[in-house]
Amino acid sequence: MDIQLVRKNDAKLSLEGPEVCREYIVTPKITFGTSTLLPGQRGDIDLGHPDSHEVFFVVKGHVLLLCEKENKIFELFEQDAILMPEGVTHTLVNIGEETAVISWSKAPSEI
């Protein structure tokens, strides 16, 4: 595999509700992207990934990560990271006063 550089404008852009998602890297071993939420916005429910671990890292902002089926809420601040096991349903909510940017990666990838 060669080194890959992906610029923001070249990332695959999608929406999950109001959550702006950019998928930068997808290989058989890992997927990496970012999510952006404006203050007060709640992303769509992600049903989890049955064969992948997922890591969230708060680049900027203050968010809640809701795991409703597990009856758990995690408050995340800038520079916090959380590891999600396989298949955990989750939702991101920006509870801060600024735009939140969360990077995420899952491995192995689901391609």
Backbone torsions as a table, in degrees:
resi	resn	phi	psi	omega
1	MET	NA	140.6	177.2
2	ASP	-88.2	160.7	172.6
3	ILE	-66.0	135.8	-179.6
4	GLN	-117.5	128.7	172.4
5	LEU	-111.3	124.7	178.7
6	VAL	-124.1	119.4	177.7
7	ARG	-83.4	156.9	-178.4
8	LYS	-50.5	-45.0	-177.3
9	ASN	-70.2	-14.3	179.3
10	ASP	-98.4	-7.9	179.0
11	ALA	-69.4	149.9	177.6
12	LYS	-72.3	119.6	-175.5
13	LEU	-97.6	135.8	176.0
14	SER	-151.6	166.7	176.7
15	LEU	-117.7	137.4	168.7
16	GLU	-120.0	88.5	-168.5
17	GLY	66.9	-133.8	178.3
18	PRO	-82.3	-5.1	-177.5
19	GLU	-75.5	120.0	178.8
20	VAL	-88.6	118.1	-177.7
21	CYS	-110.6	137.4	173.4
22	ARG	-123.1	123.6	177.6
23	GLU	-102.4	112.7	-174.2
24	TYR	-91.3	-48.1	-172.8
25	ILE	-130.5	132.6	172.5
26	VAL	-137.5	117.1	173.6
27	THR	-130.3	172.9	176.2
28	PRO	-62.5	-19.3	-176.3
29	LYS	-100.1	-25.3	-176.0
30	ILE	-156.0	149.4	170.0
31	THR	-124.0	137.9	-179.9
32	PHE	-134.4	136.3	177.4
33	GLY	-160.1	-171.9	177.7
34	THR	-135.7	156.8	172.6
35	SER	-126.6	141.2	178.7
36	THR	-126.0	130.6	177.7
37	LEU	-130.5	133.7	173.9
38	LEU	-75.2	162.6	178.9
39	PRO	-53.1	131.9	178.2
40	GLY	84.3	-9.0	-178.0
41	GLN	-79.7	148.4	178.1
42	ARG	-122.4	128.3	177.6
43	GLY	-75.1	170.7	175.4
44	ASP	-68.5	161.9	175.2
45	ILE	-73.9	125.6	174.6
46	ASP	-97.5	123.3	-175.5
47	LEU	-73.0	0.0	179.9
48	GLY	89.4	176.2	-174.7
49	HIS	-125.6	110.4	-169.7
50	PRO	-63.4	-23.3	-177.4
51	ASP	-122.7	14.3	-175.4
52	SER	-133.7	143.7	164.5
53	HIS	-83.3	150.1	177.3
54	GLU	-131.4	136.7	177.4
55	VAL	-114.2	132.6	171.9
56	PHE	-110.5	138.2	176.3
57	PHE	-132.6	121.9	-178.5
58	VAL	-82.2	107.8	178.9
59	VAL	-75.5	-41.2	-176.3
60	LYS	-151.7	135.1	172.6
61	GLY	109.9	-165.5	-173.4
62	HIS	-144.4	113.1	-173.3
63	VAL	-131.7	160.9	167.7
64	LEU	-107.6	140.3	171.3
65	LEU	-111.5	111.3	-176.9
66	LEU	-95.9	128.4	174.3
67	CYS	-120.8	79.8	-168.6
68	GLU	-65.3	-39.6	-179.7
69	LYS	-64.4	-31.1	178.6
70	GLU	-89.5	-3.5	-178.0
71	ASN	57.6	45.3	-179.6
72	LYS	-129.6	142.7	175.2
73	ILE	-128.9	131.1	179.2
74	PHE	-118.6	124.8	176.3
75	GLU	-92.4	122.3	-175.4
76	LEU	-119.9	134.6	178.5
77	PHE	-112.7	170.6	177.1
78	GLU	-48.4	134.7	178.5
79	GLN	76.5	5.4	174.1
80	ASP	-84.3	148.1	176.1
81	ALA	-130.4	151.0	177.9
82	ILE	-142.8	140.2	178.2
83	LEU	-103.7	125.7	178.4
84	MET	-103.9	128.1	176.0
85	PRO	-72.4	173.9	-179.5
86	GLU	-57.9	139.6	168.7
87	GLY	72.9	12.6	-179.5
88	VAL	-87.5	119.7	176.6
89	THR	-69.3	137.3	-176.3
90	HIS	-152.4	159.2	179.1
91	THR	-143.0	138.6	175.6
92	LEU	-99.1	138.7	177.0
93	VAL	-133.4	127.1	176.6
94	ASN	-84.8	111.8	179.2
95	ILE	-105.0	5.7	-179.9
96	GLY	-89.2	-177.4	-179.1
97	GLU	-100.8	4.5	178.6
98	GLU	-131.8	167.8	176.6
99	THR	-60.1	134.7	177.8
100	ALA	-101.0	138.2	175.1
101	VAL	-124.6	123.0	-178.1
102	ILE	-122.4	126.7	172.8
103	SER	-92.9	149.7	-179.8
104	TRP	-143.8	150.5	174.6
105	SER	-145.9	149.6	176.8
106	LYS	-135.7	143.8	-178.3
107	ALA	-148.1	140.8	-8.4
108	PRO	-69.2	165.8	-178.7
109	SER	-69.2	163.2	-178.5
110	GLU	-113.9	46.5	179.9
111	ILE	-93.7	NA	NA
